[in-house]
Amino acid sequence: MARGFGRLKAYKSSGADLYIPRYFLNHPKFPFENGAIIQLDVKGNEVVMSEPKWYLILDWDKMPDAYKQLPKDIQEEIRQYKKELRETTIIGQSHK
């Protein structure tokens, strides 16, 4: 396990940067590469970072024909994910 401190730098309109010290990036169990897209989930008073499933990142409303080609279990997972987003508030913005 690695433990230490980082720094959050928030910007008024564009979001925030999270500084992660080099020793975390060099840790053999650090799961992300430079430039990776990271899923953030707020759980209680913690932020959990994970690698998102590729099909949850895409906007399937813009690709309905491709969506129809997906396996039914992935379509169901996308539907469930979108439902959870609609029921969740992210940084003061509702997804309803």
ChimeraX attribute file (.defattr): number of C-alpha atoms within 10 A of each C-alpha:
attribute: neighborCount
match mode: 1-to-1
recipient: residues
	/A:1	6
	/A:2	8
	/A:3	7
	/A:4	8
	/A:5	8
	/A:6	10
	/A:7	10
	/A:8	10
	/A:9	9
	/A:10	11
	/A:11	9
	/A:12	6
	/A:13	6
	/A:14	7
	/A:15	9
	/A:16	11
	/A:17	11
	/A:18	10
	/A:19	11
	/A:20	13
	/A:21	12
	/A:22	8
	/A:23	12
	/A:24	17
	/A:25	14
	/A:26	9
	/A:27	11
	/A:28	8
	/A:29	10
	/A:30	12
	/A:31	12
	/A:32	13
	/A:33	9
	/A:34	6
	/A:35	6
	/A:36	10
	/A:37	13
	/A:38	14
	/A:39	14
	/A:40	12
	/A:41	12
	/A:42	10
	/A:43	8
	/A:44	6
	/A:45	6
	/A:46	8
	/A:47	11
	/A:48	11
	/A:49	13
	/A:50	13
	/A:51	12
	/A:52	13
	/A:53	10
	/A:54	8
	/A:55	14
	/A:56	16
	/A:57	11
	/A:58	11
	/A:59	10
	/A:60	15
	/A:61	9
	/A:62	9
	/A:63	10
	/A:64	10
	/A:65	10
	/A:66	10
	/A:67	17
	/A:68	11
	/A:69	9
	/A:70	12
	/A:71	9
	/A:72	11
	/A:73	9
	/A:74	13
	/A:75	17
	/A:76	12
	/A:77	13
	/A:78	18
	/A:79	13
	/A:80	12
	/A:81	13
	/A:82	15
	/A:83	13
	/A:84	13
	/A:85	14
	/A:86	13
	/A:87	12
	/A:88	14
	/A:89	12
	/A:90	12
	/A:91	7
	/A:92	7
	/A:93	8
	/A:94	11
	/A:95	13
	/A:96	11
